[in-house]
Amino acid sequence: MNGRDLVRSWWSAGGVGAARGLRTVRAAWRRRGADASGPGPRGPVRARVPGTVREVEPGPGGGVLRFGRSELRILVAVNGAVFWGWDGAGPEPSYALAGACPEPDPRAVLEPDTDGGWRVVAERVTVVVSRHGALEVLTPGGVMLRRDLPPRWWEPADGGGPARWMQRAEVPADARFFGLGGRVEGPRLRDGAHRLWNGVPGRAAGGAGGAAPVTMPVQLVVADAGTHLVFVDNPWDGTVTLREGAEGAGSGHDRLGTSELRVEGGPVRGWVIVGTPARVLLTWASLTGAPALPPAWAFGHHHVREGAGGEDEVRRVVAGHQERGLRLDAVHLGDGHLDGRMAFTVDQDRFPKLPVLADELRREGVRLVSVVPPAVHVETGLGEGAFPDLTDARVRYAGQAALGFAGVWHALDSSAPVGREAHNVSALCLARAAYDGLRDDVPSGERPLVLSRSGWAGSQRYGGVWSGEGAAGWPGLRASLALVLGLGLCGVPFSGPDVVAGGGRDGAPELYVRRLQLAAYLPLLRTTAQGAEGGPWEHGAEVLGHARVALGERRRLLPYFVTLAHLARRTGAPMVRPLWWAAPEERALRDCEDAFLLGDALLVAPVLEAGAVRREVRLPRGRWYDTATGRAYEGPAKVPADAPLERIPVFARAGAVVPVCGEDGGIELEVWAPAPGRSGGGLVVPDNGDGGDGPEVERYSVTCAGPRIVVRRETEDGVREPSRPVRVRGLGGTGGQM
């Protein structure tokens, strides 16, 4: 099976005019409901299991084990990742992998084990295969992290059509499940069924668990024994049913946690990565690709301009924000700027000089970003349409940069009428086409911005995710945080929800302020509005004042966000991290879902309940400073924190070096005093423009010398005084100047 076989039912036959690479999709929108509701009735099937092992063929990094009714390929790669594939499935081709499969580890050898089984011992992991096909993943010390039972297939009796399959796994009793893309019920995944089907929550998607904007068959499992990531490389429709374990269950014995995966077709194959969370995400990025680096301006304030207004209204939106002290960095044009809402067109009556407008706004520091619908319609509105064959790597966008756009955002939620085997990867392919096209067209040295509503494993290679307005009310606020955390743990560091101002379902001023305050500390900050101009002033002067504070703090932290983005590209580490990131063995942190780490330096505790002006915050081990008061706290602990409407609690790690924007626009170093007898440090990646992805990383160390705090820059030639202004905070609770 090759990559095109995976999607051959995606496109209908026939061309549209002379458009190269397009396939007409007639009556596609009438088939949307059938495509989303689930597979049709099935005829007689026969069940199959692997049987017992009959023959073994060792090879580099592992080998092939042949059973009575199937065969299993095991490969330990040089990066430590373990591949497994049944029925002859290999690691390639794959939509998820960034390139060719990594080379096998020559030190890993398939050798006999007890009871007729076999094993592969590598530096970071041991893989044991029983004689019946159960696959066990162990730490180097021999502690079980995961045990996958032999798969079971249900094949059509007539031999036609895909075979459904199921695989059940067991994990330690104390393990917690994370991942599966962006899940509103996360970041820790609850017991129950979770459907692997991209779609907008609330729309009929069929099956258990409903839809999610971005689903991925990627689980991050955290237990006392260690952390591991498992990825089932199959984009077909499926369902994961989770059940956490219990220690001491029954007659003094543990009840293991379980994960049962059922898929409607496609290959039975996947990867397992073992290690610390940081090492796991680094290896995951080496497999599926480093995250695309957004341009520096992408970490500023984006605003969505919907509606039918023209060029003058866009200017009024920008001026309205600027006049009230709210700087904009990007304006996203909705489908109102398109001619008849058709993709890749411009309404010449309302936008007669779009490139001129874009150039004018760029001189003011504002970029234009265009929405792109999934289909190219051959008539106005939702009539007959064509979908590009995005499995062809030559298909890409063209002409967007010439219109003045610095990026695009996709409205595709994967409800397009494509085959079930391609549904989940359609947005991934669309993002690739957009990224490749913009990268070729934007001025030399600039980086394009691509935002998608949907995606799959590997989407981070091309851009980020905007998760929409999300659910209504206060539960929606909590869900938006869960989505960003979940995506980060699946390798997508750049994401964020929309913050809506004005009327509508979330019109309460308090909720709007809390949404904006949370978004100010998330990678993507994007606002939208119900009104004509749209902005926080629609809620009154008090809310406008609180918005200025939140957006002002976001702008002050821009150098820190840019630094985290560069580090994410180099290491795969998410920008927004769960509290357990650095200490997964701390069980209390694994269950904490109402706060997060922004990089290594900051802990953010958003207000997620109506009327709250004070909340408890769980702090990891070490000293932490309340950034508003300068008061120091020792963790691990739960501490009270004031949370008036004008701000949310934020804590800084002792010894941290945080790059911030100074009054002159340059980078300053905000240093938080180390605890007595301790040291600290931090990294800074300066990037004040659009271009390049390889600026020098500045490394700083922080030590105590009696009553003084000493900050040094570490270079290949030794240490020297920092060339940037330094402000030390945490000295006696009042801060100080160095």
C-alpha positions, 0 to 999 in steps of 0.5 A: 500500500502506498500513500496514494492508495490511502486516499484513492477514494478521496477524489472523484474523476473528471477535471474542472476547466484547465485547472491542473491537479483538480478533481470535480466533486459532484453532489459532494455536499449532499454526501457530507452527512453520510461521510460523517455518520459512520460506515454503512452496514457490513456483511459477514466477517471472519475474525483473525488473530496472529496465532503462534510464532513460527519463524524469526528473521533477525535484521538491523535494529530488530527483525520480523517474527512470522506467526501462524496467521500474520507477521510482526516487524520490529525496528528500534531506530537510532533515535530510540523510537520503536516501530511495530507493524503487523501484516507486513506494514512498514514505517513508510509511506506515512503522512506523519513522518517528516521524511524517510524512516530513521536508520535502525540502531545497529546495537539492537538485536532480536534475541530469544526470550523465555517461554518461546518469546523474543526480545530486543534490548536497546539503550533506552528501552527493551521490547519483548514479544510473546509467542502469541504476539503480545508486545511489551515495552519495558524500561532499561531496568525491566519495569513494564510501561506498556503491554499491547495484546495481540491484535484482532482483525474482522475481515469481510468474508467475501474478501472485499473491503477493508478489515476492521481491527482492534488492539488492547493495551495495559499500562501501570495502575498509576498511569495517566493518559494525555494527548489524542490531539486537542481535547476539550475533556483534557488535558488528562483524558477521562475514562470512556470513549474518544473518537478519532474523527476530526470535526467541530464539536456539536456537529453530528459525527457519529460514534462514541466520544463525538468530534474534536477539531484536531484528533491524533492517535497519539497518547502520552502516558505518564506513570511513576515508572516512566513516560512513554508516547505511543502513536498508531500511524493510521488515519482511518476513523477509530475510537480509543476507549480508556480506563485508568487503573487503580492501585490496591484494587481487589484483594490487594492487587493493582488493576492495570489501566487499559487503552482499547483502540478500534479502527475501521481499516488501514494498517496496524502499525505504530511507534513507541517512544520512552524517556522523560517528557522532554526526550519523548517530545524531542524524539517525536519531533525528529520523527514527524518534523520540527515545528514550523517557526512562525514569524516574530509578528505572529506572537502579537495581537491578531484580530479577525475581521468578518463581515462584508465591509471593505478596505476602509472598514479594515482601516477603521478596525486598525485605527480603532484599536490604535486610538485606544492604546491597543496595538494590532499586529495582524488582521485576519480577513474572513470570507467576506473579502472573497468574490462570492465566497470563492477561494483564491478570489477577491471582491474587487468592488470592496477591495479594489487595491488590496496590495496597496492596503496591505503595504500601507498596513505593513508600514504600520506594523500590521499584516494581512492574513487571508481565510482560505475555504477548502473547496474551489467552487465553480459558481458563487456560494456552495455550488459545485466545487473542486478539491485539489489532489493534495496528495500530490506534493506539487499542489500548492497555493499561488498568488496569495503573497502577491495580493499582500497576504503574509499568511493564511488561515483555513476554515476547514474543519475536516467535514469536507466530503472526502473518503473516510480513510483520508478524512483526518489527513485532509487538513494536514495536506492542505496545510502543506500546500499552503506552507509550500506555496507561501514559502515560495512566494513571500519575499526572501527571508520572510517566514509564512504563517499558516493556521489550520482549524484541523490537522493530524500528526505532523501538522506542526511542520507547516504551522499552528492551530486556531481552535475557534471560539470553543464551547460557550460559558465558563466550561468553554474557558477551561476547555480552551486551555485543555485544547492548547495543552493537548496539542502541545503534548502531541507536538503542535506548540503554536495554538490558541482559541478565539476571544470574542468581544461584544454580544453573543453567547459569551457576552458577559464582560467578566468572562470576556476579561478572563478569556483575554487574560488567559489568551495573553499567555497562550502562543496564539492570541487572536480576538474577534468581535460581534460589532462593526469595529470590534474590540474590548471597548464594546464592554465599557471603560472598565473592561477596556482598562483590563484589556490594556493591562493584559495586552500590554503584558503580552507585548512585554513578554514577546521576546520570551514567546519568540525564544520559546518558539525557537526552542520548540523548533529545536527541541520539540518541547511545547511552549505551554506545558502541564505542571508535571512536565519537569517532574512527571513522578509528582502524582499531585501535578499529574492531576492538576489541570487549572494551571500551566507552565509557560516555558520553564520560567513562568507558571500561569494560573488562570481564573476559570470560575465566575466571580472568583477574585482569589484562588489556590495555586499548586506550585511544583518543587522549588521557590516561586515568586508571585510576579505581582507582589514579589512574595516568595513561596516554597513548593511543592505546596498549594498557596492562595493567590489574589486574582482581582478582575484586572489580573490573573496569578502568575508565578516566576521560578527562582533563578529564571532569566526571562527576556522581556521588551523594554521601554525602548523596544529592545530586549531586557533580561528580567532575572528572578533571584535564586533561592539561597545556595542555588543558581539559575539561568535561562536562554534568549533567542533574539529574533526581531524580524520575519526571516531565518530560523537560526539566530544565535542562542544566548545563554545566561547563568545566575548565581548569588555572591553574598548579597549580590546577584551575578548574571553572566553570559556564557559563550564559547570563549568563556563568560562575560557581562551581559550586553543587555539591560538586567533587572533583578526581581525577588530581592526582599519582595520589592525588586531591584536594579543591577 
